Amino acid sequence: MVRVLIVEDERDLADMLAAGLRHAGHVVDVAYDGQQALTWTQERDADVIVLDRDLPLVHGDVVCRSLVSTGYPARVLMLTASGTLGDLMEGFATGADDYLAKPFAYLELLARIQALGRRAADPGERARMPIVERAGIRLDPYRQVAERDGVPLTLTPKEFGVLRELLVADGAFRTATALLDAVWDDPFDRSPDVVKVVIHALRGKLGNRNLIETVAGFGYRVR
């Protein structure tokens, strides 16, 4: 069972998705605009938020950034009317964990929600993961914080996960496929392009583009 919040201003679509997810055994609430979503999340927790990007009152990008900045625990599946690479990059830049273009198949949405639900934060598991350090970067999986040379880094969940995998590799290369398996953990989003998007964002946030090396045929590593 996954606790789901659907944030969608197309009421017929929102209500239909909610009915289907409840029939599948999940607990579902619905918000019809961005302001309702922010109010709901101030009072309750969700495992997964299905968030339409183009919302009235408060845009979906603003909602997502607000949830990430406050450390809200839910995974975010963003819905959008466009599935271009540019939209994908913008969606992940807000902190979304997954991205689905309209129109979509209900069974794909269900599978993505279940995959994200399985990856909901487990404090006990994180507590057993050691702090990792390399090249002036320090990452604490339990507290979900990272810094470089003592300066805190503001990372999306995907960026945090990829950086963790690169640091744990301790100078070895990690392929795009290995990063997808470790961080994305869903059967649909298997394109190396999404890894490139996250690596590009990480390089900017680390303040030194040479810290993450790319070698064709080998993958990525922190020097």
C-alpha positions, 0 to 999 in steps of 0.5 A: 500500500502506498499513500498517494497525493494526486495534484491535478487540475483536470478534475475528471482525470484526477478523480479517475486516477484516484479511483483506479489507485484506490481499487489497486489498494492504495490510499489516495487524496486529491488536490486540484491546484498547487495551493491545495497541495502545499496546504495538504503537505503541511498537515500530512505525509505522503509516500508518492505525489503525482504532480501535474506541472501546469497547475493553477494558483501555484505552478507545479515547479514551485510546488516541487521546489518547495517540497524539496527545500523543506525536506518533505519525504515523498517521492514526486512523479511529475506529469507534463504535456510535453516529453521533450528532453528540455522539459525532462531537464527542467522537471528534474531540476525542480527535484522531481524523482520521475517524469511522465508525459501526457497522455500516458497509460494508466498501468505505466503510471501505476507501475511507476507509483509502486516503484517510487513507493518501494524507494520511500525513505527508510531511516533505519536503512540510511542509518547503516550507510556510512558517511563518504568523502572524496575530493573535498565532498562529504555526503551523509546518507542518514541526514541526507546532506552533502557539502563540498569544502564545508559549503552545503550543497542543495541537491535533488534526490536524483543528484544526491543518489548519483553523487552517493554512487560515484563517491562510494565507487571510490574513484572507479567508473560507474556506467550510466546503466549502473547508475540507472539501476542504483538510483532510478529503480524503475522499468521505464526510465532507462535512457542514458540521457537522464543520467547526463542531465543529472551529471550536468546539474551536479557539475554545476553545483559542485563548482568544478566541472572537472571533478566528475570525469566522463570517459566513453565506454567506461562511464563516470567517476569522481576524480 
